[in-house]
Amino acid sequence: MRPYAAGDDDALRDICLRTGDAGGDATGLYSDDDLLADIFLLPYLRFEPELASILVDGDVPVGYLVATADSVRFADRYRSEWLPGFAERHPRARHVETFAERVLELGHEPEHSIGPDHTLYPAHLHIDLLPIAQGHGWGRKLVNRLLGQLRAAGVPGVQLGVGERNRNAQAFYRRLGFRPLPSAPGDEFRVGMRTGAGA
C-alpha cells in the first residue's frame, strides 16, 4: 500500500472499469469505457491526490481508495473545473431512460456526491479492489488509512453509497463498522462512519 503517484492513472482507470459492474467487469457496458473513471476516479485524483491510496502487487496497482474531505467543496470544484471537459467527452443524453444513461447523468450532476447528514459526515470515498486483492484485509487497511487522515484534519465522518446488487461490498462495509446515516436509519445503501475527530 502506498500513496498515489503520477503515472498511476492508466492502471487505476483499468481497475475502475474492471470493478465497475457491482464489483464485476464493466467493459463494454457504457458507450465509453472511460465514463466510470471520469466520474468516480479521476476528479478525486486531480482535486485531492493526498487522500488517494494505492494497493500494489509488486509494482502493479491492484486496488485503490479515493476520497474527498468535503463533498460540498468537491461538487463545487467538479462543476467549475471538471464538468466542462467531462461534458465535451461525454455529451448529456437527450432522454435518461437506461441504467447507462442514469450513470452518465451522475457525471453531469456533481451534487449527487453530497450525501445526507453532511455536517456529521462531510467526507465520502470510493474504493475498488481487483479480485486478486480481495479477502486479505487490504480494504480495511485502505479505509483505516483514510480515517486516520480525516481524523488528523478534523473531519468528523465519512460516508459512501453502495450498490444494491453489490452484496460483497455491503457486507464489507458492515464488517468495517459503517452504519446507515441518522436521517435514514433504514437505508442500507448509504452508510457512514465517524472518524473520532474532536472526540
Legacy VTK file of the C-alpha trace (Angstrom):
# vtk DataFile Version 3.0
C-alpha trace
ASCII
DATASET POLYDATA
POINTS 199 float
0.000 0.000 0.000
1.360 3.416 -0.940
0.234 6.955 -1.746
-0.951 7.841 -5.223
1.821 8.790 -7.620
1.962 10.439 -11.004
1.779 7.732 -13.634
-0.827 5.617 -11.826
-3.809 6.938 -13.770
-3.972 4.372 -16.583
-3.730 1.394 -14.233
-6.325 2.880 -11.879
-8.668 3.661 -14.769
-8.453 -0.016 -15.746
-9.255 -1.128 -12.174
-12.224 1.238 -12.080
-13.598 -0.311 -15.262
-12.898 -3.911 -14.277
-14.772 -3.482 -10.971
-17.471 -1.099 -12.218
-20.369 -3.535 -12.621
-21.295 -4.193 -8.968
-17.741 -5.396 -8.434
-17.511 -7.147 -11.803
-16.108 -6.113 -15.166
-17.968 -3.212 -16.774
-16.081 -3.324 -20.068
-18.483 -2.538 -22.902
-21.447 -1.634 -20.667
-21.253 2.066 -21.489
-20.773 3.989 -24.703
-17.280 4.908 -23.467
-15.210 2.654 -21.219
-13.680 5.767 -19.615
-17.037 7.025 -18.297
-16.815 5.487 -14.820
-13.281 6.705 -14.203
-14.202 10.182 -15.420
-16.912 10.362 -12.732
-15.744 8.240 -9.819
-11.932 8.270 -10.004
-10.069 10.927 -11.960
-11.594 14.076 -10.418
-10.584 12.809 -6.964
-7.019 12.285 -8.145
-6.984 15.794 -9.536
-8.568 17.604 -6.576
-7.331 15.640 -3.525
-4.490 13.316 -4.537
-3.216 13.276 -0.957
-6.295 11.226 0.047
-5.693 8.576 -2.635
-4.080 5.303 -1.575
-2.907 2.634 -3.984
-2.640 -1.101 -3.345
0.079 -2.777 -5.378
1.188 -6.324 -6.110
4.878 -5.818 -6.758
4.823 -2.625 -8.781
1.383 -3.227 -10.339
-1.674 -1.451 -8.876
-4.443 -3.897 -7.949
-6.720 -1.567 -5.969
-7.220 1.955 -4.770
-9.152 4.252 -2.474
-10.010 7.829 -3.423
-11.870 10.353 -1.315
-12.765 13.927 -0.618
-12.759 15.508 2.823
-15.670 17.816 1.928
-18.340 16.668 -0.510
-19.814 20.153 -0.983
-16.438 21.635 -1.863
-15.772 18.673 -4.171
-19.062 19.168 -6.022
-18.333 22.880 -6.466
-14.878 22.213 -7.893
-16.193 19.396 -10.104
-18.842 21.693 -11.573
-16.451 24.555 -12.253
-13.217 22.723 -13.101
-14.116 19.202 -14.248
-17.582 19.340 -15.772
-16.719 21.433 -18.862
-14.212 18.857 -20.096
-16.402 15.973 -18.981
-19.358 17.330 -20.961
-17.216 17.517 -24.100
-16.087 13.904 -23.705
-19.488 12.588 -22.581
-22.409 14.621 -24.004
-25.570 14.554 -21.954
-28.275 12.116 -23.054
-31.402 13.692 -24.517
-33.549 11.254 -22.543
-32.488 9.470 -19.357
-34.063 6.038 -19.541
-31.462 3.290 -19.315
-29.103 2.451 -16.461
-26.137 3.622 -18.552
-27.868 6.955 -19.175
-28.543 7.379 -15.448
-24.858 6.828 -14.709
-23.935 9.354 -17.395
-26.313 11.831 -15.783
-24.419 11.493 -12.487
-21.391 12.847 -14.284
-23.337 15.955 -15.237
-24.793 16.467 -11.745
-21.907 16.508 -9.245
-24.265 17.395 -6.405
-25.199 13.708 -6.339
-21.992 13.233 -4.350
-23.321 15.312 -1.450
-24.962 12.767 0.794
-27.361 13.312 3.686
-26.133 14.350 7.134
-23.309 16.297 5.527
-22.392 18.146 8.721
-21.672 14.892 10.561
-20.301 13.011 7.538
-18.804 15.597 5.164
-16.291 13.249 3.513
-17.015 10.452 1.053
-14.937 7.737 -0.566
-14.732 5.229 -3.395
-12.743 2.015 -3.104
-12.129 -0.613 -5.772
-10.071 -3.796 -5.484
-9.431 -6.386 -8.160
-10.386 -9.956 -7.129
-6.731 -10.832 -6.523
-6.610 -8.169 -3.792
-9.863 -9.084 -2.057
-10.261 -11.123 1.110
-6.834 -10.340 2.591
-7.663 -7.356 4.789
-6.304 -4.760 2.401
-9.619 -2.976 2.010
-9.770 -2.464 5.778
-6.212 -1.096 5.760
-7.044 1.355 2.973
-10.112 2.602 4.848
-8.225 2.842 8.140
-5.512 4.917 6.476
-8.149 7.331 5.197
-9.862 7.503 8.590
-6.545 8.494 10.144
-6.012 11.212 7.551
-9.521 12.584 8.042
-9.214 12.449 11.837
-5.945 14.384 11.687
-7.629 17.006 9.509
-10.564 17.357 11.927
-13.114 15.785 9.568
-15.787 14.152 11.756
-17.176 11.478 9.455
-17.137 9.800 6.049
-19.968 8.276 4.052
-20.485 6.355 0.835
-23.126 4.826 -1.353
-23.072 1.113 -2.115
-24.936 -0.520 -4.972
-27.977 -2.638 -4.213
-26.562 -5.505 -6.297
-23.117 -5.395 -4.712
-23.671 -7.774 -1.798
-19.968 -8.305 -1.172
-19.384 -4.575 -0.730
-22.392 -4.266 1.580
-21.013 -6.988 3.833
-17.520 -5.474 3.694
-18.684 -2.063 4.910
-20.794 -3.599 7.686
-17.748 -5.520 8.933
-15.746 -2.288 8.995
-18.391 -0.574 11.113
-20.205 1.568 8.546
-23.841 2.078 9.508
-26.922 3.760 7.997
-26.963 7.514 8.477
-29.070 9.188 11.202
-31.506 10.786 8.753
-32.261 7.456 7.032
-31.686 4.614 9.504
-33.425 2.144 7.210
-31.264 2.898 4.167
-28.567 0.223 3.979
-27.164 1.604 0.727
-25.930 4.972 2.083
-23.747 4.366 5.106
-21.245 6.291 7.176
-18.619 6.062 9.871
-17.425 8.634 12.392
-13.675 9.278 12.421
-13.298 10.206 16.083
-12.113 13.713 15.240
-12.797 16.043 18.135
-13.745 13.147 20.427
LINES 1 200
199 0 1 2 3 4 5 6 7 8 9 10 11 12 13 14 15 16 17 18 19 20 21 22 23 24 25 26 27 28 29 30 31 32 33 34 35 36 37 38 39 40 41 42 43 44 45 46 47 48 49 50 51 52 53 54 55 56 57 58 59 60 61 62 63 64 65 66 67 68 69 70 71 72 73 74 75 76 77 78 79 80 81 82 83 84 85 86 87 88 89 90 91 92 93 94 95 96 97 98 99 100 101 102 103 104 105 106 107 108 109 110 111 112 113 114 115 116 117 118 119 120 121 122 123 124 125 126 127 128 129 130 131 132 133 134 135 136 137 138 139 140 141 142 143 144 145 146 147 148 149 150 151 152 153 154 155 156 157 158 159 160 161 162 163 164 165 166 167 168 169 170 171 172 173 174 175 176 177 178 179 180 181 182 183 184 185 186 187 188 189 190 191 192 193 194 195 196 197 198
